[in-house]
């Protein structure tokens, strides 16, 4: 019997889902149809591919060997199909980008403007989200590229995510023109520890810095863009990416003697997903910027 591409595709989806029910939803076919397909594969190969239990299904050792062989072929076939769709289609390609409002305003808008002029047939979708949510979306393939501010020398914990460093970033302490005097004078963090500090609760390294220096946590927010807004309003002092803060009218850096945390602007992609020509051009241009 000749086993078709769809049989192996079904096998791979079931292997990754570890559930017939979930695989049926993804493939939009019935559970009995999936069970029949797996049975045909097992009969053809002459070996059981899954161990079944109340907690779900798991690959047997034979199933693991088949998956290791078949999955790269499935990815290659998907890539070939996508390339052909681009060649014979209407020429319209899509890029799904996830980032933060701060990165979008301070870095990405200018680049996207240039890219859309050079690639008018590419449709770009941009969404704002937290780093954790963007990483999840990259893992699931819900977006093509995530552009985030990451902790310095962060060790990638996910095998299917590739991390590209765009540039190094440094932090600075910023306040409004009216909040403090003598901004040109270098001070110690301890000299200003009783001032009002605005903290992003989602940045672990910066929170450690604030705690170690016993700084007054006057206001907690969940976004770097909120820090900038409150600093501009004169509410207090915020730690802002220096390369971004220097572009904002109405706020100034407080010169401090202590070394502040560092970070990196990075792009994330899923290395198990197909990257169209449009995505590759976008990413390459971003890394050269």
N, C-alpha and C positions, 0 to 999 in steps of 0.2 A: 504494500500500500504506500502511496506517495503522501508524505506529511506536508501540508501547506504552511506557508508563512504564518497564517493566522493561528495555527495550532501552537507554534512556538511563541508567538506573541502572547497568547492566552496563558501559556505556561509561565512566562516571565512575569506577567502581571499578578498571577496567583502567588508566585514565589515572593514577590515584593510586598504584596498586600497581607500575606499570611492568613487570608480569609476568603472563602468562596463568595460570601455575601458582598464584601467590599470590592472584590475583583469584578463581580457581576455589575455593580453600580458603575465602576470605571469603564468597563467595556460595553455597557448598555446591552447586555444579553442576559438570558435567564441562567439561574444557578444550575438547573439540570443540564443545560447546554455545556456549561463549563465542566461539570463533572464528567459528562460524556467525552469531551475533548481530552481531558486528562487521562481517562481510562484508555482511550485509543492510543495516546502517546505511550502509556505504560505497556500496553500490549505489544506495540510495535518495537519498543526498545527491549522489552523482556525483563523489566525491573520496576519496582515501585519507586515513584518519584517523591511522594509525600508521606509523612507520618501524620495521622489524624488523631486528634484528641479533643476533649471538651474545651480546652483553652485555645484551640485553633489548629492550624496545620503548619508543619515544618518540613523543609527539604530533607530527604534521606541523603546519604553520602553519594549515591548515584545521581540524585537530583541536583546536588550541589555541583557535581562535575559537569552535568549537562548545562546548568545555568551559567557556569563560568565560561563555557564554550559558546553558548548561544547568545548571551546578552551583548557582547561586542558586535556580533553580526547584526542584531536587531538595531543597535545604535547606528551602525554603518548604513543599513537600509533606510532608516528614518532620515539620515542626513542626505542620502541620495535623493529621496523623495522631496525633501525640502528644497534642495538645490534645483531640481527639475521644476518644482512649482514656481520658483523665482524666475527661471529662464522662460517658461512658457506662459506664465501668469500675466496679470495686467501691469506688472512692474512695481506694484505698491508693496512695500515691506514695512514691518512694524518693529519698534523697539519699546520695551516696557522697562521703565527706570524707576527705582525707588531711592529716596534720599530724604534729607531733613530740610525744613524751610531755610535754616541758616546756610547750609551748603548750597542750596538752590540759589538763594539771593546773592551770596558772596562769591560764588565760584562757577556754578553750573549754567546759569541763564546766559551768560556771555558766550560760553562754548556751544550751547544748544542753538543759539541764534546763528552762529557761524556755520554749524553743521547743517542746519535746515536749508541755508542758502546754497550750500554745496551739494546737498542731497535732497532735492525738492520732492522726490517720490517716496521718501521715508516718512511714515507717520509715527510720531513719538508720543507715548503716554507716560506721564510723570505723576507719581504719588508721593505724599509725605507720610512718614511713619517713623516709629522708634527703631533703634538699631536692632533690638531683639526680634521685632516683627519682620524687619527687612531680611534678616538672616534666615528666618523661617520661610519667608516667601521665596528666597533664592534656593533653599533646600528643596522646596516643593515644586520649583519651576514656574511659580506664579509671576515672577518678574525675571527679566534677562540680566540686568545689571543693578547692583546696589552701590551707591556712592555714599560713604559714611565717614565720620570722624572716629577713628579707632585708637585705643590705647597704644602707647609707644611699644614697638617690638612685640605686639600681641601674637601669641602662638595659636595658629589655626587649629581648632578642635574638630573640624569637620572634614572628613576625607573627600567629600564630593564638592567642596567649595574651594575655588582658587582665589587667592588674595593678591591684588596688584597694588603696590604703593604708588600713589600719584605724587605726593610730596610730603616732606616733614612739616609739622606745625608746632608752634610754641604758644604757650599761654601767657597772658598778661592780666594784671588786675586793673580794671577800668572803672571809672566813675564819671558822673556828669561834671560839667564846668563849675556848677554851683555847689556841688557836694563837699569838695575839699579845696583848701588853698595850698599854695606852694607845691603844685604838682611836679614841678621840675626838680625838686629836691629829692634825693634818694633817701628812703627810709627803710627801717626794718619792719617786717610783718608784725612784730610785737608792738610797734609804735601805733599801729592802727587796728589792733585786734578787737577793740571795743566798738569799732564802727559797725554799721549794719552790712552784713554780707548776704548776698543772694546766691543760693546753691542749687545746682541741678542734681536732684536726687538720683538720677540714673548714671552718674559718672563716678565710679568707685574710687579711682585714683585721686580725683580732686576732693572728694569727701574725706579721704584719709588725710590729705594735706590740711584741710580745714580743722579736722579733729586733732591732728598732731600739734597744730599751733593754737588750739583752743580759741578759734575765731567765733565771733558772735553770729550764729545762724539766725538771721532776722527773717528771712523769707525763703521758702523752698518751692522750686518749680520743677516741671518735668520736661523742659525744652530749653535749649540754648538760646533760641530766638526770644523766649520770655525773659531770660536774663538780660539780653540787650535792651529790650523794651523797658524793663524796670530801671536799669542803669541810666538810660536816657531820661527817664522821668525823675531822676534824682532820689530814688528810694534807697540806694546804697551802693556797695561795691560788688562787682561780679567778676569772676574769672572768665575771660573771653579769649578765643583764639586771636593771637596778636595780629596775624595776617588779615583777619576779618575786622577786628576792632579798629585798626588804623584807617579803614575806609569809611567809618561811620561818623558823620558830622554830629558834634555835640557831646562826645565822650572823649576822655583822655586817659592814657595809661598812667598808673601810679608806679613810679620807679622804686622797686624793692631790691634789697640786697640778696635775699634768698633765691635759690634756684626753684623755679616753678615747674610743675609737671609738663611733660611733652606729649604730643600725640601725632597721629598721621592721618592724612586724607587717603582713603583707599577705595578701590573698586572691587566688588565681589561678583563672581559668576559661578554658575553650576557647571562643573566640568563633565557632567553626564548628559548635558543637554546640548542640542545642536545650536551653533552660533551662525546666524545668517551673515551674509556679506555686509549688510547694514550694521549689524551688531559689532562685527570685527572692525570695521572702519571707525565706528564710534569709539570703541575701546582703545584702539591704537592711537587715534587722535588725542584722546584724553590723557594717555600716558606720555605723549610727547609735549603736551601743553606747557 
